[in-house]
Amino acid sequence: MMRKCHVRFVGEGDTATYALLPDLKVEITAPQEPITLKLDPGSKATGIALVQGKDVIFGAELAHRSQAIKAGLESRRSLRRGRRNRHTRYRKARLLNRTRSKGWLAPSLQHRVETTLTWVNRLRKLAPIASVFQELVRFDLQQSENPEINGLEYQQGVLYGYEIREYLLNKWDRKCAYCGITDMPLQVEHIHPRAKGGSNRISNLCLACDTCNKKKGTQDIEQFLSKKPDILKRILSQAKRPLKDAAAVNLTRCALFNGLRLTTGLPVSTGSGGLTKFNRTRLNLPKSHWLDAACVGQVEELKVLTSQPLLIKAAGHGTRQMCGTNRFGFPIRHRSKKQIHFSFKTGDIVGATVTAGKKVGSYVGRVLCRASGSFDIATTKGRVAGISHKYCKPIHKKDGYSYGF
């Protein structure tokens, strides 16, 4: 069997370079072990790992631009509202003439699903992926309709306590509920002490440092915080509050799970965040998105063959807005419809070797094109202006992502 391979080399920094090597034809005679693609979807970044048997052969971290999308929608809404209040030209509000389809997600959430599916399909073209593993839920909730975990004893066996601890770390922001200290070992503490009838329910648990835990002892929380009413009110309200962020992430992961089944046609298996942390702790691996992805599902042993993941950042494809405005919404400039100048487009990664003039040297980075032919190149050391297009050579076409190590 002959396999045609395309090899890419990635440089350093946000302006990483891509060098496309000649096609390599490698004859493979022995049967190859199938590769498993593992995903660890997160709020800000998604971990990606390719595992062949016990070997982790590739890792990547995909940073999303959900906050940029949300900020852009909020800015558009405020600008339109301002124009309506000033009785100037505006786009009339559409209220009842739009319906949302079943399974609709907010644009900032839908972006996470679509970008992850994009990279899954890209990796399927480069590697013989036979199956997909995904961390479906961050916490193995007992009741899907109730975001709080109920029950006296939640989990038995080797995973006892891992799901609960991971849930509490996220719910209490990984800091002591009483003094707010961080970066210290935290203990699971009963708000209403068990010595006075307190239960093991999640709503009665919080995190405390060793000093605060010993200082509170078996006191009621009202007695312990009698001189700190603000902290008492915050703890009591936060104890009954479900983890909304985790619910939002879980909603995105369910949409991703359905998308993987429909678009890839591969068998998709799932696991929980507690199981992922248990595997990573047992294997003594550092905390990172791509290693979390490698630990998703049932894992007995892992051998990490790569030490540095590929950092992928969703940068977007720009804007189609023709009229540029200031922060008040008033027009200040007009953008040209022509985007390609001298076969270059803003956002392409180029290399330039300047041999004459004040800018003598070699530069690699993202290019900002102008119709005049005088380009700017954003390198890792800063922006270099006034580079002629004659010195530029294309390295990687703009695809909406930036790369680095």
C-alpha positions in Angstrom: 0.0 0.0 0.0 1.3 3.4 -1.0 0.4 6.4 1.2 0.9 10.0 0.2 1.9 12.3 3.1 2.0 16.0 3.4 4.3 17.2 6.1 4.2 20.7 7.7 6.7 22.4 10.0 5.4 24.9 12.5 7.6 27.6 13.9 7.4 29.6 17.2 5.0 32.3 18.4 1.7 33.5 17.1 3.3 34.1 13.7 4.4 30.5 13.3 5.7 29.5 9.8 4.5 26.6 7.7 6.9 25.0 5.3 5.2 22.5 3.0 7.7 19.7 2.3 7.6 17.6 -0.9 5.2 14.7 -1.1 6.6 11.6 0.7 5.6 8.2 -0.7 6.1 5.6 2.0 5.3 1.9 1.4 3.5 0.4 4.4 3.4 -3.4 4.4 2.7 -4.3 8.0 -0.8 -3.6 9.4 -0.9 -0.4 11.4 -2.6 -0.1 14.7 -5.7 2.2 14.4 -5.5 5.7 15.9 -7.9 7.1 18.4 -8.8 10.8 18.4 -9.5 12.1 21.9 -11.2 15.4 22.8 -11.4 17.4 26.0 -13.8 20.3 25.3 -13.5 23.3 27.5 -14.8 26.7 28.0 -11.9 28.6 26.6 -9.8 25.9 24.9 -10.3 22.3 23.7 -7.6 19.6 24.1 -6.9 17.3 21.2 -4.8 14.1 21.3 -4.1 11.3 18.9 -3.4 8.0 20.7 -2.1 4.9 18.9 -2.4 2.0 21.4 -0.6 3.3 24.4 1.4 6.0 22.6 0.3 9.6 22.5 1.7 10.6 19.1 0.2 14.1 18.7 -1.3 16.8 20.9 -2.9 20.2 20.3 -4.8 22.9 22.1 -7.5 24.8 20.2 -8.2 28.2 21.8 -11.7 29.5 21.0 -12.8 33.1 20.3 -16.1 32.8 22.1 -15.6 36.0 24.1 -14.7 38.0 21.0 -17.9 36.8 19.4 -20.0 37.7 22.4 -18.3 41.2 22.7 -19.0 41.8 19.0 -22.7 41.0 19.3 -23.0 43.2 22.4 -21.2 46.1 20.6 -23.5 45.7 17.6 -26.6 45.7 19.9 -25.4 48.8 21.7 -24.7 50.7 18.5 -28.1 49.9 17.0 -29.8 50.9 20.2 -28.0 54.2 20.3 -29.0 55.0 16.7 -32.6 54.2 17.5 -32.6 56.4 20.6 -31.1 59.3 18.6 -33.8 58.8 15.9 -31.1 58.5 13.2 -30.8 55.9 10.5 -31.0 52.4 11.9 -31.9 48.8 11.1 -35.3 48.2 12.5 -35.5 45.6 15.2 -36.7 42.2 14.2 -38.7 40.7 17.1 -41.4 38.1 16.2 -40.3 37.2 12.7 -37.5 34.9 13.6 -37.7 31.4 15.1 -35.0 29.3 16.6 -34.6 25.7 15.4 -34.4 22.8 17.8 -31.0 22.5 19.4 -30.2 26.2 18.8 -27.0 27.4 20.5 -25.8 31.0 21.1 -23.2 32.0 18.4 -20.4 32.0 21.0 -21.3 28.4 21.9 -21.9 27.2 18.4 -18.5 28.5 17.5 -16.9 26.0 19.9 -18.7 23.1 18.3 -18.0 24.1 14.7 -14.3 24.9 15.1 -13.8 21.5 17.0 -15.5 19.7 14.2 -13.4 21.5 11.6 -10.2 20.2 13.2 -11.6 16.7 13.6 -12.2 16.6 9.9 -8.7 18.0 9.2 -7.0 15.4 11.3 -9.1 12.6 9.7 -7.5 13.6 6.3 -4.0 13.3 7.8 -4.3 10.2 10.0 -6.2 6.9 9.8 -8.5 7.6 12.7 -10.7 4.7 13.6 -12.6 6.0 16.7 -13.3 9.1 18.7 -13.3 9.5 22.5 -14.9 12.6 24.0 -15.2 13.9 27.5 -19.0 14.4 27.4 -19.7 15.7 30.9 -17.5 17.5 33.2 -19.1 15.9 36.2 -21.1 12.6 36.3 -24.3 14.1 37.5 -26.8 11.7 39.1 -29.9 13.4 37.8 -29.8 15.2 34.4 -32.7 17.5 35.3 -31.0 18.6 38.5 -27.6 20.3 38.2 -26.9 19.6 41.9 -25.7 16.1 43.0 -27.9 14.6 45.5 -27.6 11.5 47.7 -25.7 10.5 50.8 -23.0 8.5 49.1 -22.5 9.5 45.5 -19.8 7.2 44.1 -18.3 3.9 45.3 -15.2 2.1 44.1 -11.9 3.4 42.8 -13.5 6.7 41.6 -15.0 7.5 45.0 -14.6 11.2 45.7 -13.0 12.3 42.4 -16.3 13.5 40.8 -17.2 15.3 44.0 -13.8 17.0 44.4 -13.7 18.2 40.8 -17.2 19.5 41.1 -16.4 21.4 44.3 -13.1 22.9 42.9 -15.1 24.4 40.1 -18.0 25.5 42.2 -15.9 27.3 44.8 -13.3 28.7 42.2 -10.5 26.6 43.7 -10.1 28.7 46.8 -11.0 28.6 50.5 -14.6 29.5 51.1 -13.8 31.3 54.3 -10.6 33.2 53.8 -10.3 33.1 49.9 -6.7 31.8 49.9 -5.6 30.0 46.7 -2.7 27.8 45.5 -2.9 25.7 48.7 -4.2 22.2 49.4 -7.9 22.5 50.1 -10.0 20.1 52.1 -13.7 19.2 51.7 -15.5 20.8 54.6 -19.1 20.4 55.9 -20.9 23.7 56.2 -23.3 22.2 58.7 -21.0 19.9 60.7 -21.7 16.2 60.6 -21.4 16.1 64.4 -24.6 18.1 64.6 -26.5 16.2 62.0 -25.0 17.6 58.7 -25.2 15.5 55.6 -22.8 14.6 52.8 -24.9 16.3 50.1 -23.1 18.6 47.7 -25.2 21.6 49.0 -23.6 21.1 52.4 -20.0 20.8 51.2 -17.5 23.5 50.5 -13.7 23.9 50.3 -11.5 25.2 53.2 -7.8 25.4 53.9 -6.3 23.5 56.8 -6.2 26.5 59.1 -9.9 27.5 58.5 -11.1 23.9 58.7 -9.4 23.4 62.1 -10.5 26.8 63.4 -14.1 26.1 62.5 -14.1 22.6 63.9 -17.6 21.5 64.8 -19.1 25.0 65.1 -22.2 26.0 63.2 -21.3 28.3 60.3 -23.6 31.0 61.9 -21.5 30.9 65.0 -18.2 30.7 63.2 -19.0 33.7 61.0 -21.0 35.7 63.4 -18.7 38.7 63.0 -18.5 38.3 59.2 -22.1 38.6 58.0 -21.1 39.3 54.4 -19.0 36.1 54.1 -21.8 34.1 55.8 -24.4 35.4 53.3 -22.1 34.6 50.3 -21.3 31.1 51.4 -25.0 30.2 52.1 -26.1 31.5 48.8 -23.2 29.9 46.8 -23.7 26.6 48.5 -27.2 26.2 47.0 -26.2 27.7 43.6 -25.8 25.2 40.8 -22.7 25.4 38.6 -24.1 27.3 35.6 -20.8 27.4 33.8 -20.5 23.7 33.9 -24.1 23.4 32.6 -23.3 25.6 29.7 -20.1 23.6 28.8 -22.0 20.4 29.1 -24.6 21.8 26.7 -21.9 22.5 24.2 -20.4 19.1 24.6 -23.7 17.4 23.9 -24.0 19.3 20.7 -20.4 18.3 19.8 -21.2 14.7 20.5 -24.1 14.7 18.2 -22.1 16.5 15.5 -19.3 13.9 15.8 -21.7 11.0 15.3 -23.4 12.7 12.3 -20.4 14.1 10.4 -17.7 11.5 11.0 -19.5 8.2 11.0 -17.0 6.8 13.5 -17.8 5.1 16.8 -17.8 7.9 19.5 -17.2 6.9 23.1 -17.6 9.2 26.1 -16.2 9.7 29.6 -16.6 12.1 32.5 -14.2 14.7 33.8 -13.8 12.9 37.1 -12.6 9.8 35.3 -10.2 12.0 33.2 -8.7 13.5 36.4 -8.4 10.1 38.0 -6.5 8.8 35.0 -4.2 11.8 34.8 -3.4 11.7 38.5 -2.8 7.9 38.5 -0.4 8.3 35.5 1.4 11.3 37.1 0.9 13.6 34.2 0.9 17.4 34.4 -2.3 19.4 34.0 -2.9 20.5 30.5 -5.7 20.4 28.0 -4.1 18.0 25.5 -3.0 15.6 28.2 -6.5 15.7 29.7 -7.7 14.7 26.2 -5.3 11.8 26.1 -6.7 10.6 29.5 -10.3 10.6 28.4 -12.1 7.3 28.8 -10.8 4.0 30.1 -7.0 4.3 30.1 -4.6 1.7 31.6 -1.2 3.1 30.4 0.1 6.0 28.3 3.4 6.8 26.8 3.7 10.4 25.7 5.9 10.6 22.6 5.5 14.3 22.1 6.6 17.0 24.6 5.1 20.1 23.0 1.5 20.5 21.7 0.5 22.5 18.7 -1.2 25.7 19.9 -4.1 26.6 17.6 -5.9 29.9 18.1 -9.1 30.8 16.3 -8.5 34.3 14.9 -11.5 34.6 12.6 -11.7 35.6 9.0 -12.1 39.3 9.5 -15.2 41.3 8.9 -17.4 42.1 5.9 -18.2 45.5 7.3 -17.6 48.1 4.5 -18.1 51.2 6.6 -15.8 51.5 9.6 -17.1 53.4 12.6 -15.8 54.9 15.8 -16.8 53.7 19.2 -19.9 55.9 19.0 -21.1 54.3 15.8 -20.3 57.2 13.5 -18.7 56.4 10.1 -15.0 57.4 9.8 -13.6 55.3 7.0 -14.6 53.1 4.0 -13.1 49.7 3.3 -12.3 48.6 -0.3 -14.0 45.5 -1.7 -10.7 44.3 -3.1 -9.0 42.1 -0.6 -6.2 40.5 -2.6 -3.2 42.7 -3.6 -0.3 41.4 -5.6 -1.5 37.8 -4.8 -1.4 38.4 -1.1 -4.3 38.8 1.4 -4.2 40.3 4.8 -3.6 37.5 7.4 -1.3 35.4 5.2 1.9 34.2 6.7 4.8 35.4 4.6 8.6 35.5 4.7 10.4 38.6 3.5 14.2 39.0 2.9 14.9 42.7 2.3 18.2 43.4 0.7 18.2 47.1 0.3 17.0 50.2 2.1 16.4 50.9 5.8 14.6 47.6 6.5 17.4 45.2 5.5 16.9 41.8 7.1 14.6 38.8 7.2 11.1 38.9 8.6 8.5 36.2 9.0 4.9 36.9 10.2 1.4 37.9 9.3 1.1 40.4 6.5 -1.2 43.5 6.3 -1.7 44.2 2.6 -2.3 47.6 0.9 -3.1 48.4 -2.7 0.0 50.5 -2.9 2.2 47.4 -2.5 3.8 48.6 0.8 3.0 45.9 3.3 3.3 45.6 7.1 4.5 42.4 8.7 3.6 41.5 12.2 6.5 39.4 13.7 7.0 38.1 17.2 9.2 41.1 17.9 6.7 43.7 16.7 5.3 45.2 13.5 7.6 46.1 10.6 6.1 48.7 8.3 6.9 49.6 4.7 8.0 46.2 3.2 7.6 46.0 -0.5 5.5 43.2 -1.9 8.5 42.3 -4.2 10.4 40.9 -1.1 7.5 38.8 0.2 7.1 35.1 -0.4 4.0 33.2 0.7 4.4 30.6 3.4 0.8 29.8 4.6 -2.5 31.1 3.4 -4.9 32.7 5.8 -7.3 30.1 7.2 -8.8 31.8 10.2 -6.3 30.3 12.7 -2.9 31.3 14.2 -0.3 28.7 15.2 2.5 28.3 17.7 4.3 26.2 20.2 
